[in-house]
Structure formats: structure tokens, C-alpha cells
Amino acid sequence: MIIDKFGISAIKIAWNHKKQVTDHILQSYTRPLRNKGWDRALVEYTAAILLDVNSELRPPIQKRLHENSCPGLYHLGMLRDSPRQFQDQLLKNCGHLPHEEKVDEFVNVVRKFLQRNFGGYGEQMVQQALA
């Protein structure tokens, strides 16, 4: 019931161009929701996050960014204190799933990021991922 009422709508909302959402895409995104017990797992996972009494043992990612020595594609809203290699990239006319809607532009952004931060090794990673 939840899949029918909310799942399909949520998937379509994530796309900027709703007509790009094919039956194949809908089936791919809703397949995990057809597993028995998925709803209970989601409730238990959410409850564990909300009721985490040990949260002081695991500070939020904003406080742990300085520990990361590898550049990454983080998006936290406020990046003024982040390392310089991070950059916001805007893909125009794109929803929340750029890797689905604007594949070529998304790969180009990732390629530039890897080249800027890893040089020739970054291009090797792109080629391996595209193979």
C-alpha cells in the first residue's frame, strides 16, 4: 500500500522531467520495497537513529570532516569551513538524481573532480568505472 501511494510519487518527484521516469526505472527503485519486512526494518532503523543514546561517541560528520584525508563529494549545506577541494556544482534542469537524469553532465563533473584531486590516477578511475 505504501509503495503504491507514496513510493511511485516520491520517485517521480525526484526527477525534474517526469516524462523521463520509465516503467523500468519505477520497477528498479521499488523492487527493494517488495521484500517482506522492509517496512519494519525502516521503522527500526529510523528509531535507532532517533533514540541513539551513544550519539556523543559518534559526532556529526561536520565535526569529522577534518579527519578525512581523501577528497570527497560532500554536500552538507554549509561548506565555508571545508577543505578547498570541495566545490558545489549545479546541473540545470535536473532533479535529485543527477546520475540518472543528466548522466553525461554528472560523469563530466565527477571526471573533473577526480582529475583535479588525483591527476592521471583520477582519469584511470573514471575509465574503470565506465568500463
N, C-alpha and C positions, 0 to 999 in steps of 0.2 A: 504494500500500500504506500509506504513512504517513498519507495523508488518511483512509483507511478506519479505521485502527487508532487514531490519535490526534486527528486533526482534528475529527471529529464529537464525540468525548468532550470535547475541550477547549472546544468551543463550548458544549456543554450544561453543563459545569462553571461557565462564566462566568455563567450565569443562576441566580438564586435560585429561580425557579419553572420547573422543567424543562419543564412542560407548555406553556409559552408558546413554546417553540422549535418553530417550524413547519418544514415541508419548504422553504418559500420562504426562510426565514432561513438554514437549513443550506446551501442552494444558493448564496445570496448570499455567505456567508462562505467557502465552499470553492471558489468559481469561480476566484479568483486562483491557487489551488494546482493547478489543472488545466493551467496554462500550462507548456509544455515548458521545462525548465531552472530552474524555480522553486527546486528543492532545492539546486542548485549555487549559485544566487545567494544563497540564505540562508546557506550554508556560507561563501562568500567574504565576505559582509557581516559575519558573526559573527567570522571570522578577522581581518578588517581592524580591527574594534573591539578585539579581544583583543590583537592584535600591534601596535597603534598606537604606534610609537616617537616620534611627534611629539605625544604627549598633553600635554606641558608647554606646547606652543604654544596649546592649547585647554583651559583649565582647566574643571573641572566646573561644571555650571550653578549649584550652590550658591554658588560664588565669583563668578559673573557676574550674579546677581540684581540687585545694586545698579546695574548698568549699564542696566537696563530702566526706562524712564520710563513705560511703559504698564502699567496694572494687568492682571494675568493670572490665570488659574485654574491655579495650580501646585499640585502635591501632591508634596512631597519627603520626607514623614515628619517631619522636624524643622523647624518653621517659626518657632521662637522669635525668630530674628533677621530675619525677613522684614518687609517693609513692612506697615503696619497694615490695608491694604485687603483682605488675604487672610483668608479665613475657611474653616474646614472645614465642610462640610455633609454630614449623614448622611441618606440616604434609606433608611428602614427597609424590611426585607424586599426588598432589591434586591441583585443580583449586581454583577459588574464592568462591566456595560454599562448604566448608568442611562438613557442616551439611548434605549435600546431597550426596557427593561423598564418604566420609570416616566417616560414621555415628558412628561406634563403637569407632574409634580413637577420634573423636570430643567429644563424650559423656565422654570418659575417661579423656580428658583434662579438660573439664568443671567440672567433678566429683572431680578431684584432686584440682582444683582451689577452689571449694566450701568447700572441706574438710580442706584445708589449711587455709582458711579465716573464715569459720563458724563452723568448727568441726563437731560434730554429727548432728547439725541442717542442715548443708550442704548436708549430705547424705539423710536426710529426704526430702529436696527439690529435689534432683535428683530422688529419688523414686517416689515422687508425679508427677514429670514431665514425667517420663517413664510409669506411670500407665495409 
